[in-house]
Amino acid sequence: MSEMQATYLKDYLPPAYRVTHTELTFDLDPTATRVKARLHLERHPEREAGLPLVLDGEGLTLKQVAIDGQPLEADEFEADAHSLTIARVPERFRLDTEVQIAPDTNTALEGLYRSNGMYCTQCEPEGFRRITFYPDRPDVMATFSTTVIGDRESLPVLLSNGNPVEQGELPDQRHFVTWEDPHPKPSYLFALVAGSLEKVEDHFTTQSGREVLLQIWVEPENLDKTDHAMASLKRAMRWDEETYGREYDLDRFMIVAVNDFNMGAMENKGLNIFNSAAVLTHPQTATDAAFQRVEGIVAHEYFHNWSGNRVTCRDWFQLSLKEGFTVFRDQTFSADVNSAPVKRIEDVSFFRTAQFAEDAGPTAHPVRPDHYIEISNFYTLTIYEKGAEVVRMLRHLLGWEDFRRGSDLYFARFDGQAVRIEDFVACMAEVSGSTSTSSCAGTPRPAPRRSTPTASMTTPPASTICVSPSVPRRPRGRARSCRSTCRSASAWAWWGPSRGTI
Ligand SMILES: [Zn+2]
């Protein structure tokens, strides 16, 4: 593979060009799928003029490239194993590319792959670059129009993000479906599924009275195992309206259960893809715990529609912005619809057993790391579970009403944008007058200050809690710099030894 090279948060720059709209056409074939991409690009207003256009791409066979309809000569662009570079581009232009990929031999299980005759995608965090040349980073958000073409008999179902707007027959026993997703999204939320699947359907009426079609797509033998997932989805949709004021925003919401999906579940916009084990249940074969687990996962992925999709991460250092907040939301949902004390005991028990061990070991890292070599290694208990505990702490410090007002402000202010953890915290600070920070590793140990006679551990006054590390500190120099960062926090401090991430 490529040389080991770290990516640093401090080096972040906005993309040189942003994509306003993406048009994709997939002509599916096991060994020679053609992907045509038409990207509507413009220079980012915060970047200087005249920069080259550099697009990510892995394992792609480039067939043609054109700008504003004019094919480029071989000396006008450079394509290597990881990128496509065009030295001179206009301020605003249309880029057409066509590439060939081989889903059958894609064993990375990122990008578009084919397993048991079914096509499926996994793009988070950096899989989209295995599909086409693209600025494959979460702060490039575009609307998508996707046409999927496939064999009518072996691929009767052709799914992608958004709402279906056109479908029809083509020569050679092929057919197509075109999908429009009107909500700007980063490439990691793109999804495509094609295969021989069957569905169960239901409907949900949103709080504003819109009718949403709900579909769960499975292999035929699993049709009798979807009832609980569908009921869980409807409960989650209602809960998010009542608790956070968040309403679903497309005409349909789809879940696909895939036997050969290597992640647990993925929140692709309007088209969640699950490993079958995370969505299918039957009273004769599943325990109560399995039923609750499916309910929690279905809810988690659905909740991402707002905390992750409508408002997403500026860069992958902000991963806990969507995961910590969404885990907190799914924990609270499960507590509300089941037993709150039992749920909290389960979560704390898991947290103390697993995340504390991570924090005390060589892979300890801050909720927001400052560098990484491979971001796929950072889907950790710290990002998810500790991130959720930080959000829970904010909720306790602020009280529910202020926390909800902060959440409303966050969604309203940043809808359709890619933002940072600081932006979330700033919204909470703005409605409450409190601030916080979480830039260090280590298990915190709350302790009352000497001047404070007693301190409530559930809703402490802003000035009464400080936090000390329970894991050995690094040499003074490193610890001091970390501590001084955290000293600026007025509500609470989260400090300990900053560790390397790899
Ligand atoms: Zn998630």
Boltz pocket constraint, residues with backbone or C-beta under 6 A from the ligand:
constraints:
  - pocket:
      binder: B
      contacts: [[A, 300], [A, 304], [A, 322], [A, 323], [A, 326]]
      max_distance: 6.0
